[in-house]
């Protein structure tokens, strides 16, 4: 949450040191480190903690805050974008940072931000929960004058004393950790899905008809982590293929999920060419599927799917923070043999990762992984490591060459820094 402020024409300021000082997790150190001497964009889904992270890192009265979720301020700046320059001029040397929250609401402001970066010593902090208007509206993205960062919901490793079951069932949005009862958590996640529909999609006028998109979201949640068949989804949703593809594009642009594309390499087997789509949080998917009241029990298919989703999200988050040059895909051959995650690491062996929720993974379960990794090694100079992240309690090397890691140990070794 951001502070309420009184706006006087030409002057606006806020003491960010007072913001969120009493909130749980306000003192928590996120993995993402932000620069103090450089302008930057910070993107992330709504509720991922962007404002709290800024407030905790730029907590002094020399930061000007412009919260575009405030409809009065938003309307004034839409009518007169140059008001930004007047505000900055009025503040003078009393500020060194300008924090514009939800900047995508007024893309034209970025032209003035560009001008101010060129003509003043001010640094700009530009946050948003949607890149769609910036991406498709030809907005000025400051031509390298501002770095770009992404923030996700918590990583498992940013928190203490979490149970895996809790994370799988409720996800890792920061707000979840302020709520105690199951009923409160359920209502929050259901409300989050509704708010997303109303505020991120309908209010921003990304679509003209909300009902088909609502049906699509339910179908997309059912298809989470599965190979996409746009024709089937279009039939279930009641729209055409082109509209379904546009809907998925909206989900990506509003940071509610991402495509995991099929592995593309000069590999001797014919590979499947369709992407998978993953929502950004396990709890949000369960809300969209209306299964928040379904307990996740080990050894069930639902538990296995959710565990796989969670591990892939952790890999993506940690790589984004610590190893941004990593690239991710999945592998599926024409006859259906599959590897859950392929990680391309520049100058290093590829990682072929299979994700298993069981506690005693057998060699038989991983023979396909071993064979595909072996085939790749014969076709590539870099080669690959065949890994399994599981609920096993100890690291093992199988006779087929696959290394089995307890999932926390595997994530630490290959994705955490240091």
C-alpha positions, 0 to 999 in steps of 0.5 A: 500500500502507498500513503495518502497524500494531499496534492497542491498544484506544482508540489508533492512530496512524501516521507516514505520512511513512515510507509509500511513501518508496522507491516509484517515482512517490511524489514524482510530482505528481498533478493532483488537489489535496486540501484540508488544512483540509477533510474529504473523500471520495476515491473511485477504482478499486482501484490508482489511487493513492488511498493514495499520494496521501494519504500524499504530501500528509498525511505527518506523525505528526499523521494517524491511519490506520485501514485497513479492509482490515485484517480485525482492525480491520474486525471490531472496528469492525463489532462496536463502531463507537464504538471510533472515538470512543475512539481519537480521544479517546485520541489527543487533540491529537496528531492533526489528521487521521483517514484512514479507508481503504476506508470503504465497508466500514463505512458506519455509521462515517460517523454517528460521523464526522459527530458528530466533525466537529460536535464537534471540529476534526478533519478526516477523509480518507475513501477508497474503491474502491466507492460501492455500499454508501454509495449503496444503503445509505442511508449518511450522506454528511455533508450537504456537510460533506465534499467529494467527489473522484475519482481515476483512474489516471495521466493521460498528462500526469502522466508523462514519456517514455511511448510511446503504444503502451505506454499503449494496450497496458498502460494507466495503473494506477500499479502497471504502472510498477513492472513491467519485463517483459511477463510481469510486466505481463500477470500483474499485469493478469490478477491485477487482474481476478481480484482485482476479481472476488473482492474487490470483487464476491464478497467484498462480496456484491453478487451471489449467483452469480459465474459469470454475472457472470464471463461478463458481464465478458468480454462487457462488455469486448468491448462496451467503447465500443459502443452497449449492447444489453441483450437481446443481452448477456443472451443471451450471458451467460445471464441476463435483461435486468434482471440485465445492467442490474444488473451494469452498475450494479455496474461503475459503483458500484465505479468500474470504468467509466462510462456515456457517455449519448447526447446529449440536446438539442432537435435536429432529428434523432432520436437513438439513446437507448442508452448506451455503457459504457467501462472505466476503463483500456485495460490492464484491458479488454485483460486482460478480453478476454484479448488482452494478448499481442496487439500493437497495430498501427497501421491496425488496427481494434483499434488504432483502438478502443483509441486512441479509448478512451484519448482519451475516458478522458483527456478524462474524467480531465482534465475531472474535475480541471480542468473539473468542470462539463463534461458528456459524451455521444456523438451518434448519429442514427437513420441511424447518423451518429455523433460520438464525443464531445460536450462541454457547456461551460456558457456556451461552445460545445459541442465536437463531437469525432471521434477518429481514430487515423490520421496524415493525416486527410482532409476526407472522413473528417470530413464527417459531423462537419462536417454534424452540427455545422452542423445543431446550430449552426442549432438552438442559440444556443450553437453548436459547434466541430467538432474532430478529435483524431488522430495528425496531426503538425500542426494543420490547419483543413479547408475544411469547418470542422473543426479537426484537432489532434494529440491531445496539443495538442487535449487540452492546449488544451481540457482542461488548465488554463491 
